[in-house]
Amino acid sequence: MDEPFAALDAQTRETLQGELLRIWRATGKTIVFITHGIGEAIVLGQRVAVMTSRPGRIKQVFDIPDVVCGAVTSEKCYNF
């Protein structure tokens, strides 16, 4: 999914992030989610890959602790 929530207002984005997490927990399917939002990546991801600018290459991969992964609001992840 390439920035599917980018054009949404904050309230709708948060609602859909929660829905995406619910679907992911129910199905256990792998989701590749592309975002420029670090907070969004931390909230929704189990692993976050940081990429370089041109050419786009993976620079570093971070494992997100279970305590943070799946937090419904971005506010919680900023305390991480």
N, C-alpha and C positions, 0 to 999 in steps of 0.2 A: 504494500500500500504506500503510495508516494504522496505524502503530506495530505491525507484525506480530511483533516480537521483544520487546515490552515485558514480557510475563509470563514470559519464559524465564529460567532460571538463566544465569549468565555464561558457563559452558562451552558450553552448547547455543547460546546467542546467537552466540558467536564462530564456532562451527562453521557455523551457518546463514548468517552474514554471508559467510564464505568461499564457501559454496555459491552464494549469490546473486551474488557477484562472478564465479564461474566460469560461471554461466548467462549473465550479462550479457556477458562476454567472448566466449562461444561464439555468442550470438545477435545481439549488437549492438543489441538493442532498447532503447528508452527506458524507464526505470523512474522513476516518481514515488514517492518514499519519504518518508513523513512520520514524524518522530521529534522528541522533546523532548531527545534526547541529542546534544549538540554533537559529542562524540567520534565517535559513530556516524555522524552526518551527514558528517563530514570523511572518515572511513574509506570510506564507501560512495559518496560523491558526487563528481561532477566539478564541480558547482556547488551551492552551498548558499544558499537563500533564507531570510533571517531575517524573521520576521513580527512585527507589532505585536500587542498584546493588543486587546481589543474596540475597534473592529471590526478583525477580522483583515485586515491589508493587508501586502503585501510592503514591508519597510522598506529592505532592502539585499540584494544578491546578491553572493556571493563565488565567484570561480573558484578551485578547489582544484588546486594544482600536481600534475602527473603523479607526482612523487616520493612524494606523500602519498596521492593517490587510489588506492584499492585495497589499501592496507596491510591485512593480514589482522587485525592486532590493534589495538585502540584505543590501546594503550600507545604505539605508534609515532606516532600522530597528535598526542598531547599534546606531543611534542617539537617539533612544527611550530609 
